[in-house]
Amino acid sequence: MQKMLEYIVKNLVSNPDAVEIEETNQGKNKVFKVRVEKKDVGNVIGKGGNIANAIRTLVKSVGNSKERLIIKFEEK
């Protein structure tokens, strides 16, 4: 899942080398913190959060149904 998330995000930003993804487990939750440069946050989130929601849907469709996936987008 992390590799798929990384692939999607890196193709949306202008500086793919600056993308950082941190994965943590919190009980039954798996949390991904996606950090991108300030100028690329809008490209990843999209108007009204449409792109961010699409990314979440894609990653969740590949994931384990027993785990709850949380994806947070942050700027560096």
Z-matrix of the N, CA and C atoms (Angstrom, degrees):
N
C 1 1.438
C 2 1.523 1 111.94
N 3 1.321 2 116.04 1 -41.51
C 4 1.459 3 119.08 2 -178.46
C 5 1.524 4 111.01 3 -63.78
N 6 1.326 5 117.64 4 -39.40
C 7 1.464 6 120.08 5 179.56
C 8 1.527 7 111.11 6 -65.60
N 9 1.316 8 116.35 7 -38.49
C 10 1.461 9 120.01 8 178.13
C 11 1.528 10 110.24 9 -66.05
N 12 1.323 11 116.99 10 -44.50
C 13 1.459 12 121.60 11 177.76
C 14 1.524 13 110.72 12 -60.26
N 15 1.315 14 116.22 13 -44.64
C 16 1.460 15 121.44 14 179.35
C 17 1.537 16 110.66 15 -61.75
N 18 1.313 17 117.12 16 -42.96
C 19 1.468 18 121.52 17 179.96
C 20 1.531 19 110.87 18 -61.42
N 21 1.316 20 116.38 19 -45.82
C 22 1.467 21 120.42 20 -178.58
C 23 1.524 22 110.74 21 -63.57
N 24 1.320 23 116.64 22 -49.47
C 25 1.468 24 120.86 23 -176.00
C 26 1.526 25 111.03 24 -65.31
N 27 1.327 26 117.49 25 -42.29
C 28 1.467 27 120.19 26 -178.86
C 29 1.520 28 112.24 27 -63.19
N 30 1.329 29 117.34 28 -27.12
C 31 1.455 30 120.17 29 178.06
C 32 1.525 31 113.04 30 -82.82
N 33 1.305 32 117.51 31 -7.62
C 34 1.464 33 121.07 32 178.61
C 35 1.526 34 113.61 33 -98.50
N 36 1.322 35 117.71 34 -20.43
C 37 1.461 36 121.16 35 -173.62
C 38 1.531 37 111.53 36 -99.51
N 39 1.345 38 114.98 37 163.30
C 40 1.461 39 119.70 38 179.93
C 41 1.529 40 112.01 39 -83.70
N 42 1.340 41 117.54 40 -24.12
C 43 1.457 42 121.61 41 178.89
C 44 1.534 43 109.27 42 -124.57
N 45 1.330 44 117.95 43 85.88
C 46 1.473 45 120.85 44 -175.96
C 47 1.525 46 114.06 45 -63.72
N 48 1.329 47 117.61 46 -24.41
C 49 1.464 48 119.87 47 -179.78
C 50 1.524 49 112.30 48 -70.14
N 51 1.321 50 117.99 49 -17.88
C 52 1.457 51 121.71 50 -177.96
C 53 1.533 52 112.97 51 -88.49
N 54 1.320 53 117.49 52 -4.19
C 55 1.466 54 120.93 53 -178.68
C 56 1.526 55 109.78 54 -74.07
N 57 1.329 56 115.22 55 129.93
C 58 1.464 57 121.40 56 176.39
C 59 1.522 58 108.27 57 -126.17
N 60 1.333 59 116.33 58 134.01
C 61 1.457 60 121.01 59 177.99
C 62 1.518 61 108.27 60 -126.76
N 63 1.319 62 115.26 61 124.07
C 64 1.463 63 121.68 62 179.91
C 65 1.529 64 108.06 63 -114.11
N 66 1.319 65 116.17 64 127.68
C 67 1.462 66 121.52 65 -179.55
C 68 1.523 67 109.79 66 -109.82
N 69 1.325 68 116.66 67 128.83
C 70 1.461 69 121.09 68 177.01
C 71 1.527 70 109.30 69 -134.39
N 72 1.306 71 115.79 70 156.19
C 73 1.458 72 121.82 71 175.89
C 74 1.517 73 108.93 72 -110.86
N 75 1.318 74 115.89 73 131.78
C 76 1.456 75 121.94 74 176.74
C 77 1.524 76 107.41 75 -128.65
N 78 1.317 77 115.94 76 87.56
C 79 1.458 78 120.23 77 -175.47
C 80 1.517 79 110.40 78 67.82
N 81 1.321 80 116.21 79 -121.62
C 82 1.465 81 120.77 80 178.10
C 83 1.526 82 112.41 81 -89.03
N 84 1.325 83 115.78 82 1.04
C 85 1.463 84 120.90 83 -179.47
C 86 1.520 85 110.71 84 -96.88
N 87 1.317 86 116.17 85 138.87
C 88 1.457 87 122.08 86 171.67
C 89 1.529 88 106.08 87 -111.93
N 90 1.337 89 115.90 88 121.28
C 91 1.463 90 121.34 89 -175.17
C 92 1.519 91 109.75 90 -110.92
N 93 1.317 92 115.94 91 128.74
C 94 1.462 93 122.63 92 174.87
C 95 1.520 94 107.51 93 -111.65
N 96 1.330 95 116.95 94 122.42
C 97 1.464 96 121.90 95 173.64
C 98 1.517 97 107.15 96 -103.34
N 99 1.308 98 115.65 97 115.92
C 100 1.465 99 122.10 98 -178.67
C 101 1.519 100 107.84 99 -103.98
N 102 1.332 101 115.91 100 117.75
C 103 1.460 102 121.09 101 179.79
C 104 1.521 103 109.35 102 -110.47
N 105 1.331 104 115.19 103 127.82
C 106 1.462 105 121.61 104 177.16
C 107 1.524 106 107.93 105 -131.50
N 108 1.321 107 115.98 106 166.66
C 109 1.460 108 120.16 107 177.51
C 110 1.524 109 110.08 108 -64.20
N 111 1.330 110 114.93 109 154.87
C 112 1.469 111 121.54 110 -176.82
C 113 1.530 112 112.10 111 -54.60
N 114 1.326 113 116.55 112 -40.62
C 115 1.467 114 119.29 113 -177.00
C 116 1.521 115 113.09 114 -71.40
N 117 1.347 116 117.85 115 -16.00
C 118 1.459 117 121.27 116 -177.75
C 119 1.518 118 113.82 117 -100.56
N 120 1.321 119 118.27 118 -3.79
C 121 1.463 120 120.71 119 -177.94
C 122 1.528 121 110.67 120 -60.27
N 123 1.302 122 116.93 121 -42.28
C 124 1.466 123 120.76 122 179.38
C 125 1.511 124 113.00 123 -62.83
N 126 1.328 125 116.97 124 -34.63
C 127 1.462 126 120.45 125 178.70
C 128 1.517 127 111.84 126 -68.23
N 129 1.312 128 116.66 127 -32.39
C 130 1.463 129 121.03 128 -177.31
C 131 1.527 130 111.10 129 -83.63
N 132 1.327 131 117.08 130 -36.63
C 133 1.465 132 120.17 131 -178.06
C 134 1.524 133 111.35 132 -83.32
N 135 1.320 134 116.85 133 -42.66
C 136 1.463 135 120.65 134 179.34
C 137 1.521 136 112.68 135 79.54
N 138 1.306 137 115.13 136 170.84
C 139 1.462 138 121.51 137 -178.25
C 140 1.528 139 109.39 138 -69.17
N 141 1.300 140 115.27 139 120.49
C 142 1.460 141 120.20 140 -179.88
C 143 1.526 142 113.51 141 70.54
N 144 1.316 143 117.13 142 13.04
C 145 1.461 144 120.60 143 179.41
C 146 1.518 145 114.21 144 79.71
N 147 1.323 146 117.10 145 14.45
C 148 1.469 147 120.89 146 -176.48
C 149 1.525 148 113.09 147 -62.70
N 150 1.313 149 117.34 148 -43.36
C 151 1.470 150 120.12 149 -178.59
C 152 1.528 151 109.82 150 -69.49
N 153 1.324 152 117.30 151 -42.65
C 154 1.472 153 120.71 152 178.28
C 155 1.523 154 110.76 153 -59.84
N 156 1.317 155 117.41 154 -42.71
C 157 1.466 156 120.52 155 178.53
C 158 1.525 157 111.82 156 -65.56
N 159 1.319 158 117.11 157 -37.60
C 160 1.467 159 120.49 158 177.73
C 161 1.532 160 110.58 159 -65.72
N 162 1.326 161 116.65 160 -40.72
C 163 1.474 162 120.86 161 177.36
C 164 1.521 163 109.59 162 -62.06
N 165 1.318 164 117.30 163 -45.46
C 166 1.473 165 121.09 164 179.12
C 167 1.525 166 110.94 165 -59.70
N 168 1.326 167 117.04 166 -43.12
C 169 1.462 168 121.32 167 -179.56
C 170 1.517 169 111.15 168 -62.88
N 171 1.330 170 117.22 169 -44.30
C 172 1.469 171 120.71 170 179.67
C 173 1.520 172 112.03 171 -62.81
N 174 1.318 173 116.86 172 -46.08
C 175 1.458 174 120.71 173 -177.73
C 176 1.526 175 110.57 174 -67.43
N 177 1.321 176 117.12 175 -40.50
C 178 1.459 177 120.21 176 179.16
C 179 1.521 178 112.20 177 -65.90
N 180 1.328 179 117.16 178 -31.76
C 181 1.467 180 119.60 179 179.79
C 182 1.526 181 111.92 180 -67.82
N 183 1.317 182 117.43 181 -25.21
C 184 1.461 183 122.09 182 178.98
C 185 1.524 184 110.90 183 -88.82
N 186 1.321 185 117.20 184 -23.98
C 187 1.464 186 122.28 185 -172.38
C 188 1.512 187 114.55 186 -74.10
N 189 1.309 188 113.80 187 176.30
C 190 1.455 189 124.06 188 178.16
C 191 1.529 190 108.30 189 -77.08
N 192 1.308 191 117.99 190 128.83
C 193 1.461 192 120.79 191 -176.91
C 194 1.529 193 112.69 192 -69.21
N 195 1.332 194 117.95 193 -15.44
C 196 1.457 195 121.06 194 179.86
C 197 1.522 196 112.07 195 -81.56
N 198 1.315 197 116.97 196 -18.33
C 199 1.465 198 121.69 197 -179.99
C 200 1.520 199 110.22 198 -101.19
N 201 1.311 200 115.38 199 144.35
C 202 1.461 201 120.53 200 173.44
C 203 1.519 202 106.98 201 -95.06
N 204 1.313 203 116.83 202 125.92
C 205 1.466 204 121.42 203 -178.84
C 206 1.522 205 110.03 204 -100.56
N 207 1.315 206 114.85 205 133.10
C 208 1.456 207 121.83 206 176.56
C 209 1.525 208 107.21 207 -124.76
N 210 1.327 209 116.21 208 127.27
C 211 1.465 210 120.96 209 178.99
C 212 1.521 211 108.05 210 -119.79
N 213 1.334 212 115.40 211 120.69
C 214 1.462 213 121.38 212 179.62
C 215 1.515 214 108.77 213 -112.53
N 216 1.314 215 116.13 214 133.71
C 217 1.456 216 121.57 215 178.85
C 218 1.521 217 108.87 216 -106.05
N 219 1.342 218 116.60 217 128.09
C 220 1.461 219 122.16 218 -176.97
C 221 1.525 220 109.43 219 -134.34
N 222 1.334 221 115.19 220 157.43
C 223 1.469 222 119.30 221 173.68
C 224 1.509 223 109.05 222 -97.98
N 225 1.322 224 114.95 223 153.31
C 226 1.460 225 121.05 224 178.45
C 227 1.499 226 110.58 225 -77.34
